[in-house]
Amino acid sequence: MNTHTVKALFFYAPGCVFCPQVHHVLEQLLAEQQLDSLDAINIAEDTRLAEQLGVRSVPWLKLNDIVLFGQHSEAELQRWVELSRQGTANEHFILEQLESGQLQPVEDLLARAPGVIQLFLKYLPDMSQSINVRLGISALLEGLQGTELLASIINDLGTLTQSEDVQVRADACHYLGLSQRTSARSFLQAALEDENHEVREIAEESLTMLSEQA
């Protein structure tokens, strides 16, 4: 199996109860070559970088793209490092955060690594995902209304308007309208001929939204 490079950035503070335990585990993982690099920083000595990264409490750990803060057991840290080496940490992180109703960590991840929006496209047509995950993805995409990031997946959303699942087609039409881009228009016009009335209605509403934005 191909393994990915795993870089760790760790903020700690003197007097922090949990920081030494986390630091010790990270040092072990580095010695075992499970981590490729480890930068451990006293937050009191580099407040500027901490502010830039949005570090609000310690222990704070960044493994490639994902950020973990607070107390984590040795087993938890080993798991996230292993998932990072497998290249699946982002996916597991997104699903677990959304399942627990935590949107902000996923929004932060999306800001650090915009490419993870492709994982949203993976989950959108997957009706086996829990309601929490589906609602979370919906909220996140709605929060991207009018952004370049949402515009970057217009063609992918257009493909989803041809899904066999009615709900997927309807959702795709809704997000296309939120893109606020004329390039979404052709997909929505085609959806006006959809066999399902709900899809047709949402496509029409989205076209109206695009017209109002023009």
Buried (B, 14 or more C-beta within 10 A) or exposed (E): EEEBEBBBBBBBBEEBEEBEBBBEBBBBBBEEEBBBEBEBBBBEEBEEBBEEBEBEEBBBBBBBBBBBBEEBEEEEBBBBBBBBBBBEBBBBBBBEBBBEEEBEBBBBBBEBEEEBBEBBBEBBBEEEBEEBBBBBBBBBBEEBEEEEBBBBBBEBBBBBBEBEEBBBBBBBBBBBBBBBBEEBBEBBEBBEEBEEEEBBBBBBEBBEBBEEEE
